[in-house]
Amino acid sequence: MSIGTRYDEYGAGAPAERLSVGVAARLSRYLQVLTQAEKMGRDRISSQEVAEFTNVNATQIRRDLSGFGKFGKRGVGYEVALLIEEIRKILRTQGQYNIGLFGAGRLGQAVASSAVFADHGVTVTAVFDVDPAKIGEPIGRTTVSAYGELESVLREQSVTIAVLAVPAVAAQQVANDVIDCGIRIMFNYSEALIQAPQDVTVHTSNPAAELLHALYFSLA
C-alpha cells in the first residue's frame, strides 16, 4: 500500500517535506509499540491497544495514520507488519545506519548491548573511550577503540550517527571532534547543552526532564 498525500502538520505537498515535531514523535512511539507487538507474534493491533502503551488517545492515533493512507479497518485494526513498513517509510528510517558510541562506561555498555537499535536497522559499529584499560575490550558486537583513532574508525565503519555517553564536562569537545569528522546527527545522553552548527542535528535525552514531563501529566 502506498503512502497517501500528506497535509497540514503531516507535511503538505511533496514527500520531501518534513513532518511536524509532534507527528514525528508520535509515529516513533507507535513504531516502538508495533515492533514489540510483532516480536510477540501479533498480526493485528487496534488503535486502542496502541493508545494504552503510548498514552496517545486512539482518536489521535487514527488521525495521525489517516494522514498517510488507509491502513486499518474499523473493528479489525491494523496489520502490524504492514504498518511497521509504512511508518518506517514515512520516518525515512529504512535501510541500515551505523552508530559511533562515545563512552564505554555503564551507560555506554547498556546502549551497545541493547537490542532496540537492531530492531530499527541501527547498529553500534564503533565504540570509543579514553580509558586505556577499556581499549580492545568487547562491548556489544564490537570492541572499544582508542579515542585517538576516531577519524579512521568512523570512516572505516561508515558511521553516520554519533551517540554521546560521556561525562558532561567532555561532551562539547567530543561533539566538536565528531562534527569535524563529518557526522551530522548526534544523540546526547550527557547533561551538557551541546552547541553545534545549524546543519548538525543534536537530540539530547534527559531522563530527569522526561520524568518531570511524565509527572506533570500524571498528577494533573
Kinemage of the C-alpha trace (Angstrom):
@kinemage 1
@onewidth
@group {chain A} dominant
@subgroup {mainchain}
@vectorlist {calphas} color= white
{ca met a 1} P 0.000 0.000 0.000
{ca ser a 2} L 1.416 3.373 -0.974
{ca ile a 3} L 1.641 6.389 1.261
{ca gly a 4} L -1.200 8.869 0.808
{ca thr a 5} L -0.942 12.604 0.275
{ca arg a 6} L 0.444 14.486 3.250
{ca tyr a 7} L -1.185 17.644 4.518
{ca asp a 8} L -1.087 20.240 7.294
{ca glu a 9} L 1.196 19.047 10.139
{ca tyr a 10} L 1.883 15.878 8.136
{ca gly a 11} L 3.829 17.834 5.509
{ca ala a 12} L 1.639 19.333 2.795
{ca gly a 13} L 2.531 18.515 -0.792
{ca ala a 14} L 5.706 16.755 -1.826
{ca pro a 15} L 7.054 13.715 0.043
{ca ala a 16} L 10.307 15.595 0.644
{ca glu a 17} L 8.623 17.954 3.098
{ca arg a 18} L 9.163 17.288 6.784
{ca leu a 19} L 6.645 16.207 9.398
{ca ser a 20} L 5.930 18.391 12.386
{ca val a 21} L 7.915 17.518 15.516
{ca gly a 22} L 4.766 16.281 17.264
{ca val a 23} L 3.717 13.929 14.472
{ca ala a 24} L 7.240 12.530 14.072
{ca ala a 25} L 7.489 11.911 17.823
{ca arg a 26} L 4.130 10.129 17.958
{ca leu a 27} L 4.869 7.992 14.899
{ca ser a 28} L 8.139 6.927 16.532
{ca arg a 29} L 6.211 5.821 19.619
{ca tyr a 30} L 3.709 3.899 17.510
{ca leu a 31} L 6.584 2.188 15.721
{ca gln a 32} L 8.115 1.112 19.032
{ca val a 33} L 4.834 -0.484 20.141
{ca leu a 34} L 4.296 -2.150 16.765
{ca thr a 35} L 7.823 -3.571 16.744
{ca gln a 36} L 7.293 -5.139 20.157
{ca ala a 37} L 3.881 -6.465 19.092
{ca glu a 38} L 5.457 -8.124 16.065
{ca lys a 39} L 8.123 -9.744 18.255
{ca met a 40} L 5.295 -11.128 20.409
{ca gly a 41} L 3.742 -12.754 17.351
{ca arg a 42} L 0.881 -10.302 16.885
{ca asp a 43} L -0.520 -9.990 13.341
{ca arg a 44} L -3.014 -7.207 14.015
{ca ile a 45} L -3.434 -4.444 16.573
{ca ser a 46} L -6.128 -1.854 17.287
{ca ser a 47} L -5.684 1.885 17.786
{ca gln a 48} L -6.984 1.429 21.326
{ca glu a 49} L -4.231 -1.085 22.112
{ca val a 50} L -1.585 1.267 20.714
{ca ala a 51} L -3.114 4.041 22.825
{ca glu a 52} L -2.725 2.005 26.009
{ca phe a 53} L 1.049 1.754 25.507
{ca thr a 54} L 1.731 5.283 24.243
{ca asn a 55} L -0.615 7.498 26.278
{ca val a 56} L -1.839 8.970 22.991
{ca asn a 57} L -5.611 8.716 22.619
{ca ala a 58} L -6.967 6.377 19.962
{ca thr a 59} L -8.635 9.190 18.013
{ca gln a 60} L -5.305 10.990 17.628
{ca ile a 61} L -3.621 7.765 16.536
{ca arg a 62} L -6.226 7.177 13.826
{ca arg a 63} L -5.917 10.794 12.697
{ca asp a 64} L -2.108 10.566 12.507
{ca leu a 65} L -2.197 7.392 10.454
{ca ser a 66} L -5.026 8.514 8.159
{ca gly a 67} L -2.826 11.428 7.083
{ca phe a 68} L -0.752 8.958 5.088
{ca gly a 69} L -3.283 6.431 3.788
{ca lys a 70} L -5.900 3.890 4.817
{ca phe a 71} L -4.051 1.285 6.841
{ca gly a 72} L -6.762 -0.203 9.067
{ca lys a 73} L -10.407 -1.230 9.114
{ca arg a 74} L -12.970 -0.431 11.784
{ca gly a 75} L -13.401 -3.434 14.064
{ca val a 76} L -10.413 -5.214 12.534
{ca gly a 77} L -7.466 -2.990 13.410
{ca tyr a 78} L -4.121 -2.557 11.715
{ca glu a 79} L -1.901 -5.179 10.110
{ca val a 80} L 1.238 -4.948 12.242
{ca ala a 81} L 3.892 -5.833 9.641
{ca leu a 82} L 2.405 -3.519 7.009
{ca leu a 83} L 2.109 -0.591 9.395
{ca ile a 84} L 5.707 -1.034 10.564
{ca glu a 85} L 6.878 -0.914 6.961
{ca glu a 86} L 4.813 2.171 6.148
{ca ile a 87} L 5.804 4.131 9.260
{ca arg a 88} L 9.467 3.416 8.537
{ca lys a 89} L 8.954 4.843 5.058
{ca ile a 90} L 7.277 7.927 6.494
{ca leu a 91} L 10.070 8.440 9.050
{ca arg a 92} L 12.705 7.668 6.398
{ca thr a 93} L 14.322 5.018 8.587
{ca gln a 94} L 14.595 2.241 6.035
{ca gly a 95} L 17.993 0.711 5.424
{ca gln a 96} L 20.997 0.344 7.703
{ca tyr a 97} L 22.545 3.050 9.881
{ca asn a 98} L 25.822 2.731 11.769
{ca ile a 99} L 26.407 4.318 15.176
{ca gly a 100} L 29.629 5.543 16.721
{ca leu a 101} L 29.261 5.334 20.518
{ca phe a 102} L 31.414 7.553 22.735
{ca gly a 103} L 31.918 6.301 26.271
{ca ala a 104} L 32.277 2.660 27.324
{ca gly a 105} L 31.079 3.123 30.907
{ca arg a 106} L 27.887 1.647 32.328
{ca leu a 107} L 25.614 3.776 30.138
{ca gly a 108} L 27.676 3.061 27.044
{ca gln a 109} L 27.630 -0.658 27.754
{ca ala a 110} L 23.853 -0.576 28.132
{ca val a 111} L 23.459 1.258 24.822
{ca ala a 112} L 25.847 -1.071 22.979
{ca ser a 113} L 24.146 -4.186 24.336
{ca ser a 114} L 20.567 -3.047 23.687
{ca ala a 115} L 18.557 -4.848 21.021
{ca val a 116} L 16.358 -1.790 20.478
{ca phe a 117} L 18.664 -0.288 17.844
{ca ala a 118} L 18.869 -3.512 15.837
{ca asp a 119} L 15.067 -3.653 15.717
{ca his a 120} L 15.167 -0.493 13.619
{ca gly a 121} L 18.128 -1.207 11.365
{ca val a 122} L 20.634 0.680 13.511
{ca thr a 123} L 23.887 -0.959 14.624
{ca val a 124} L 26.635 0.160 17.006
{ca thr a 125} L 29.695 -0.481 14.849
{ca ala a 126} L 32.266 1.590 16.759
{ca val a 127} L 32.828 2.425 20.438
{ca phe a 128} L 35.417 4.875 21.757
{ca asp a 129} L 36.883 5.592 25.177
{ca val a 130} L 39.896 7.397 26.646
{ca asp a 131} L 40.491 4.822 29.400
{ca pro a 132} L 43.456 2.611 28.361
{ca ala a 133} L 42.033 -0.265 30.447
{ca lys a 134} L 38.931 -0.389 28.228
{ca ile a 135} L 40.663 -0.280 24.843
{ca gly a 136} L 40.258 -3.573 22.995
{ca glu a 137} L 37.597 -4.853 25.394
{ca pro a 138} L 34.440 -6.381 23.847
{ca ile a 139} L 31.266 -4.339 24.053
{ca gly a 140} L 28.072 -5.262 22.256
{ca arg a 141} L 29.057 -6.618 18.837
{ca thr a 142} L 32.330 -4.732 18.615
{ca thr a 143} L 35.375 -3.759 20.703
{ca val a 144} L 36.397 -0.464 22.277
{ca ser a 145} L 38.677 1.711 20.139
{ca ala a 146} L 41.070 4.380 21.370
{ca tyr a 147} L 39.678 7.902 21.077
{ca gly a 148} L 42.761 8.890 19.099
{ca glu a 149} L 41.614 6.547 16.303
{ca leu a 150} L 38.350 8.444 15.969
{ca glu a 151} L 38.615 9.689 12.386
{ca ser a 152} L 39.910 6.489 10.787
{ca val a 153} L 37.472 4.175 12.608
{ca leu a 154} L 34.434 6.343 11.815
{ca arg a 155} L 35.408 6.257 8.155
{ca glu a 156} L 36.133 2.514 8.073
{ca gln a 157} L 32.831 1.677 9.797
{ca ser a 158} L 30.767 4.120 7.680
{ca val a 159} L 29.375 5.734 10.831
{ca thr a 160} L 26.615 8.295 10.241
{ca ile a 161} L 25.287 8.779 13.787
{ca ala a 162} L 27.163 9.627 16.998
{ca val a 163} L 25.884 8.741 20.468
{ca leu a 164} L 27.482 10.619 23.366
{ca ala a 165} L 27.512 8.682 26.639
{ca val a 166} L 30.339 10.671 28.208
{ca pro a 167} L 30.622 12.954 31.280
{ca ala a 168} L 29.093 16.396 30.753
{ca val a 169} L 32.492 18.111 31.007
{ca ala a 170} L 33.750 16.148 27.984
{ca ala a 171} L 30.617 16.240 25.829
{ca gln a 172} L 31.211 19.505 23.938
{ca gln a 173} L 34.768 18.553 22.952
{ca val a 174} L 33.617 15.136 21.756
{ca ala a 175} L 30.820 16.800 19.798
{ca asn a 176} L 33.314 19.192 18.186
{ca asp a 177} L 35.601 16.323 17.173
{ca val a 178} L 32.694 14.305 15.782
{ca ile a 179} L 31.449 17.266 13.750
{ca asp a 180} L 34.971 17.801 12.370
{ca cys a 181} L 34.818 14.201 11.134
{ca gly a 182} L 31.663 14.953 9.149
{ca ile a 183} L 28.989 13.482 11.429
{ca arg a 184} L 25.770 15.494 11.258
{ca ile a 185} L 23.448 13.519 13.568
{ca met a 186} L 24.113 13.253 17.295
{ca phe a 187} L 22.310 11.802 20.315
{ca asn a 188} L 23.496 13.339 23.552
{ca tyr a 189} L 22.966 11.307 26.743
{ca ser a 190} L 25.045 13.666 28.880
{ca glu a 191} L 23.665 16.629 30.854
{ca ala a 192} L 25.648 19.095 28.756
{ca leu a 193} L 23.993 21.576 26.408
{ca ile a 194} L 25.747 20.917 23.113
{ca gln a 195} L 26.468 23.819 20.782
{ca ala a 196} L 26.561 22.821 17.127
{ca pro a 197} L 26.265 24.371 13.633
{ca gln a 198} L 22.786 24.671 12.123
{ca asp a 199} L 23.391 21.759 9.749
{ca val a 200} L 24.011 19.381 12.691
{ca thr a 201} L 21.065 17.728 14.444
{ca val a 202} L 21.589 17.179 18.186
{ca his a 203} L 18.964 15.312 20.192
{ca thr a 204} L 19.502 15.447 23.958
{ca ser a 205} L 17.899 12.723 26.053
{ca asn a 206} L 17.449 13.859 29.642
{ca pro a 207} L 15.773 11.294 31.952
{ca ala a 208} L 15.087 13.950 34.613
{ca ala a 209} L 13.254 16.194 32.140
{ca glu a 210} L 11.257 13.258 30.805
{ca leu a 211} L 10.354 12.222 34.357
{ca leu a 212} L 9.136 15.725 35.190
{ca his a 213} L 7.093 15.748 31.979
{ca ala a 214} L 5.502 12.407 32.884
{ca leu a 215} L 4.794 13.510 36.462
{ca tyr a 216} L 3.159 16.736 35.291
{ca phe a 217} L 0.641 14.920 33.093
{ca ser a 218} L 0.144 12.059 35.558
{ca leu a 219} L -0.548 14.278 38.559
{ca ala a 220} L -2.544 16.987 36.777
